[in-house]
């Protein structure tokens, strides 16, 4: 608490002097719970008071790392007199926190949300209770087994951890002491840093990296409002939100009308500041005329689409009401209600027709000791994993964001193909004649959604044949 208070006093002193010498509306303000509007374009540097300590950093780093300095000079931080020293200095001299003496000052290299909360306390508090902050808690998951074991540790280091976040550690000598470089700085383990994973576990115990979305050293609001930022992690075969957004009407509207988005505006309120299109930030985080901005990205999400079987989240009704209010800035309530009706029904279709039956069969195989306890050592385990983790997610996420190709061809088509042509045959083979397991499999096959496999009626077959003859000829 003392360190935070002293840090805040130092920062406020710089801001007060800056306010006295700069144009009236250019001073730094305290971050409110619902942030007030401020111009995001860089303030004029004339009159901004930069501390002597930061000026010393700038003179040196303008030669050694000019890119960093140039980014900072274009930032609102620079315009408010918040420089290198104000963020990087440390009141703690504990080496285990990564601090060291540099040019006569005690600093730290890796900044955590604790540094940002000095000025952005409400925002950091929201982030710390979000799913983003806990993203590194996937160590016991099948994903991590794939990365660290089946694929190899460096696949996780340079893959999984770069989005989920690493647990930052320091290198140690044989005697357990902290290893230092020639400048006397504690050496960070290169497997754990550089890393800007959204749920990074920092040396001070805090979670996350604000620079995951607000890239250093510009820390731009405009950047964080754009879908490309989210697309670093939310893309690919298992969670293709970026690709789904691109093909959706929302994504098309954004790309074709980006100049109307007013991304640099400080009061960025859908329906007020802009109406051209929504971005990821619009729906999940940004302010509306009735809701404040939030850095808890799950505050408006009603389903979890990640696990084998999707479930409604705790307080899902309130969360859905909040999201519907966002939708209502551009769509009438009948449109929004109809979307959610088909979205819910589509998730239920996946759950009841494919996910729950497949899970029941896997449970029966495990109960009968027909599968080992080792993940991914048998073909059916890979098939089941792809069924829900890749194909099933694509179908569900496509429905959630109105991406038709991901619902159909990248989603349910592949789910059905895997379920019928690979999963069920592999399950029968793995059962090795066990009557209890075979009974479960046969029970699934006898359910109404799967009876189509027994064959179409002559009338249904003729109707299909006639359609193709009429459309394409004999």
N, C-alpha and C positions, 0 to 999 in steps of 0.2 A: 504494500500500500504506500509506503514511504517513497519507493522508487517511482511509482506512477505519479504521485503528487509532485515530486520534484521535476519529473519530466514535463508534466503539464504546466508547471510554473514557468519553466524555461521557454516552452513553446508559446504560451500566452504572452510572455514578455516581448518576444519577437513580434507577435501579431499586433500587440498594442502599439509598438513603435511604428510598425508598418502602417497601421491605420491612421496615425497622426500625420505621417509624411506623404501618404499616397492619396489618390482620389477617394472621395468619401465612401463609395460602394465597393471598394476593392479590398477591404480588410478581411481578415480571417474571422469566421464566426464559429460559435460552438455548434456542434452537430445536434439538431433537435431529434425528437423521436420520429416525427414525420418531417424529414429534411426540407427546409425552406429553399426556395428557388435562388440559385446563383448562376451567373453566366459561366458556362463551361469553357468558353474560348479563353485562352491564356490572357491574364491581365497584363497591362503594360508593366515592363520591368523597371521603368524609371520610378524611383521613389521607394521600391520594395527594399526593405532592410534585411540583408543577409548577414547572419552572425559571422564574427571573425573566424570562428572555428570552421564554419562551412565554406567561407571564402578561401581558406587555406586548402581545403579538400578540392575545391573547384579548380584552383590554379594548377594543382598537380595533375588531377584526373583529366583536365582538358587536354593534356599532352599524352597521358598514358591510356586513357579510355575515353576518347572524345565522344563516342556515341552515347555513352551514359549521360554525360554532361549536356549534350545537345537535347536529348530526350527530356531531361529535367528542366532545362531552360524553357521548354514549350509547355510546361505543366502548370496547373493551378497552384501546386506547391510552391514553385518558384515565385509566382506572382504574389503569394501570401507571405513570402519570407521564410518558408519552411525548406531548409536545405539538408545536405548530407548529414551533418552532425546531429540535427534535431531528431532524425530517425534512427541513425546508427549508433549513437552513443549509448553507453550502458553504465548504470550506477552500480552494477554488480561486477565484482572482479573475479567471480567464480569461473575458473577455466572450464569446468564441466558444462557451462552454459555457452561456451564458444567465445568468450570475451578475451580480449588481449589489448595490450598497449600499442598504439600506432600513432606516431608523430606526437607523442605526449598526451594522447587522449585514450580513454578506455572505450573501446567500441566492440561491436559484434557484426559479423558478416551476414548471417541469415536472420532476416527480420521475421517476426511472428506476429500474429494478430494482437499480441499484447502491446507491441509498439504502436499499432494503428489505433487501438482503443483509447489511447490518451486523448485523441481528438474525436474519434468516431465510435464512442462507447456503445451507443444504442445499436448501431449497425453491426458491430462485432458480436454483441450479445445475441442478436437475431441469428447471425451466421453460426455461432457456436451451438445453437440448439437445432440446427438444420441437418438434413441428411448429408449435405456436402461435408460438413465438419467431421462426420464419422465415416467418411468414405474409405479410410485406410483399414477399417475393421472388417476386412474380408480375408484375413489370413487363414482361417479355418475352412474357407469355401472351396468348392470344386474348382473354381476359376484359379485359385492360388495353387492348388495341387497341380493343375495343368501347367501353369507358368513355371513354378519352382522345381517341380519333380519331373513330369512327363516331358516338358520342353527343355528345361534347364534354367537355373537361377537368373542368368543374365536376361533371359526372355522376360522375366518378371521385373527385373530392375529397370530395363529400358522400355518395357511395355506397360504392364499393369500398374506399376508404382508411379509412372509419370502422370497418370490420371487420378488414381486413387490416393496417391501420396505415400511417401516412404516414412520410416521412422528414422529421423536424422540422428546419426551417431558420430562420435569422434574416434579416430584411430588411436590405438593404444600400443605402448611399447611392451616388451616381454615382461617387464616388472609391473605392468598394470597402469603405469603413469601415462598421461596424455602425450601423444606424439606432437611435436611442433615443427613448423617449417623454419627456414632460415631467418624469417622476420620475427620469429617468436610466437606466431599465431597457432592456435590449436588446429590440427589438420582434420578436416571433415572426411568421413569415409566416402570415397567417390561412388560407391554403390547407393548411397543414400542422399547425396547432394552433388551436383545441381538437381533440384527437384522443385516443381511448383504444383505438385498434386493437390487437388482441392481439399483432401483430408490429411495432409501431411502432419505427422506428429513431430513437433518441434522440440528442441533441446530444453526449452523452459516448460514443457508439458502441455502447452497450448496446441490447439488443433487447427489445421488449415493453412492456406497461403492466399492472402488477399490478391497477390500478383497473379494467381491462376486466371483471374478474369480482368483485373486492372493491371495490365503488364507494366513492369517497371521499365524505365523510370518516368514514364509519362503519366501513368495511373489515370487513364482517360475514362470518363464516364461514357463518352460517345463510343469508344471501343467496346466496352462491356455491354452496351445495348444492342450490339450487332450479333446475328446468329453465328457468324464465323468463329467467334470466341468460344461459344458452347460446342461448336463442331470439332474442337480439338479432341474431345473425349466422347461426345454423344454422336458417334457414327460407327459404321462397320456392321458386320453381320449379326451381332448380338444386341445392339441398341442403336439402330440407324436413324435416330431422331433428326440429324442434320439432313440426310438424304430424303427422309419423309417430308420434312419441312420444305425442301427445295421443290419437290413435285407437287406440293399442295397449293391450293389457291392462295393461301397466305404467303407462301414463299415466292410465288410468281408475282404477287402484288408488290412485295418488298423489292425484288430485283428490278422490276420495271418502273418503280416509283420511288426509288431510294432517295432521290434528291428532295422529295417532299416529306421526308421523315424527321427533319429538324433534329438530327442526332446530337448536335452540339448544344441544344437548348438546355437550360438548367431545369425549368419546369417542364418535364417531359411526361405529359399526362395524356393518355389515349382519349380521343374524343375532344380534347381541348387544344393541346399543342400540335397534335398530328392525327390524321385519320387515314393515311394512305395504306397502312398495313400493320399487322402486329409482328413482333419478333418474339423470340423465346422470352426475353426479358419482359416484354409487354404483358404476356399472359401469366408468367410465374412470379414476377418480382415487382414490376413497376407500378407507379401510382395511377389511380383513376380519380375521377372527381369525387368518389365516395370512399376510396381506400388509400391508405398511405403506402409508400414503398415498403417492401419487406426483403430482407436478405435470407429469410427462411424459405427456400425454394419449394418446400413441400406444403406450404400453407394453403395452396389452392388445388391440391391433387387429391382425388377421391379414391382412386384405385392404385394398388401396387401391381404393376405388370411384369415384374422381374421374376418371381418364383415359378415353380412348376404349375401351380394353380393360383390364379389371381384372386386377390381378396380385397374387400373394401377396407380402407384404412380407418383408424380410430378418428372419431369426429368427422367422418367423411361427408355427412350432410352439410355441416358448416363450411367445410372446405369447398364443396361443390357450389354452394351458394356464392362464395367469394369468387370462384372462377366464372360462374354464370354472369355475375355482375360485370366482369371484364368483357365477356362476350357481348353483353347487352349494349355496349357502346357502339357496336356496328351492326348487330343482328337483333331482330325482334324475338320476343320470348317464344313464339311457336317454332321458329327456326332452331333456337338453342335447345328447347325441350325435345324436338324431333331428333336432333343430333345425339343428345345424351341417351335417348331411348334406343337408337340403333347401336350406339357405342356399347352400352351395357349389354344389349342382347348379343352382340358379336363376341364380347368377352365371355359371356355365358356359353355361347356355342363352343368356343375353344375349350373352356373348362369341362363341360359335360360330355362333349363328343370325343375329345382326344386326351386332354390332360388327366382328368380323374381316372378314366379307364386304363391309361398307360401306367399311371402311378399305382393303381390297384394290382396290375399284373406284375410290376416290379416288386411290390411288397410281397406278393404271393411267392415269387421266385426266391426272395431273400428268406422268407419264413420257412420255406422248404429246403433251405441250405443249398440251393441250386446256383447261387452266385457267391463269389468270394467277397471278403470285406475290403479288398483293394480297389480303389477307384480306377476306372479306365483300363483294366487288364483284360476285359472281355468285350467283344464287339457290340453286344447289345447295350452296354453302358455308354458307349460313344453314340450309338443311335438314339438312345433315350435323351441323352444330354443335348444333342443337336435338335431333337424334336421340340423341347421346351425352351432351351436356352437361346437358340438361334431362330429357328423357323417359327416357333410359337410366339416369341417376343415380337418378331417382325409383323405377324398378323395383328397382334393386340395393339402394338404401338402405332401401326399404320392406321388402325381404326380410331385411335385416340387423337390423331392429328390430320385426319382426312387425306391420307395418302393411298389412293386406290390400288396402285400397283403393288404396294407393300402388303396390303390386306390380301390381295388375290395371289398374284404369281410368285412374289417373294415370301408370301405368308402361308395362307391356307392350302394352296396347291402343294407346296413343299411339305407342309405338315401332313396332309393326306397321303402323299406319295411315300413319305418315310413311315407313317403309321401302318399302312396297308402292305407295302412291298418289302419293308425291311423289319420294322419292329415286331409285328405279329409273327412272321415266320421265324425270326430269331428267338422270340419268346417260346414258341412251340418246341424249337430245337433245344433250348436251354432247359425246358421242363423235363426232358428225358423220360417222358412217359408218366410223370407224377400225376395221379388223378386229380388231386386238389388243385394243382396249378392249371392243368388243362381245363378243369371245370370253370375256373375264373376266366380263362381266355375265351372259352366257348360262350360263357355268359355275356361277355362283351360283344362277340360276333353276332349274338342273337338279339341284341338291342336294336330298336327300330332304326336309329340313324345309320346302322351298318348293314341293314338287310338288303340294300340296293345291290350288294355284291352277289346275291343269289341269282341275279339276272333281271333284265328288263322284260316287260311283257311284249308280245309281238306288236301291239299297237304303239307302245312307246318307242320301240326300235324303228318301226315304219315312219313315225313322225320325225325322228332324227334323220333318217335316210332321205325322206322327202325334202327336208330343209336344205340339206347339202346339195341335192340334185337341182333344186330350184335356184340356189345361190351360185353354185359353181359348175353346174352341168354334170353330165354323166362321167 
